Amino acid sequence: MIRGLYIASSGLILRQIQQENLSNNIANINNPGFKNDKICFKSFNEVLLQNYDKKVGNTNFKQILGTMPMGIGLDETKTDFSQGILEETGRNLDFAIEGDGFLQF
């Protein structure tokens, strides 16, 4: 039963990460030049469980708890670098980069 709770909690934690990422993308949707992120999940046959509850002095140490079959983990976060929509402003000092590239100050 405890293993089932660990499996369920790993899914809940990853869904929370996905929801936080989605809220960040929505909050910044109107910012010029914002590039949204996408969360990629990876299912594992076995996920290594560990915690940092073991303390020696003021330092926490990693403690291996064992493996959990059928767990899920965060694989990577991918940023979408596709070209955004160019908008004509009519002002002399405004400019945009079309194609690949970034502006560095």
TAUR-V485410 format. One record per pair of residues at least 24 apart in sequence whose ideal C-beta (glycine too) atoms are under 6 Angstrom apart, sorted by the first residue. I is the first residue (numbers start at 1). J is the second residue. D is the distance in whole Angstrom. If there is no record, write none. Layout:
I;J;D, I;J;D
This chain:
6;68;5, 7;70;6, 7;71;6, 10;71;5, 10;72;5, 11;72;6, 14;72;6, 35;79;5, 35;80;6, 35;81;6, 36;80;5, 37;77;5, 37;79;5, 38;78;5, 39;77;6, 40;75;4, 40;76;5, 41;72;6, 42;73;5, 42;75;4, 43;72;5, 44;71;5, 44;73;6, 47;71;3, 47;73;6
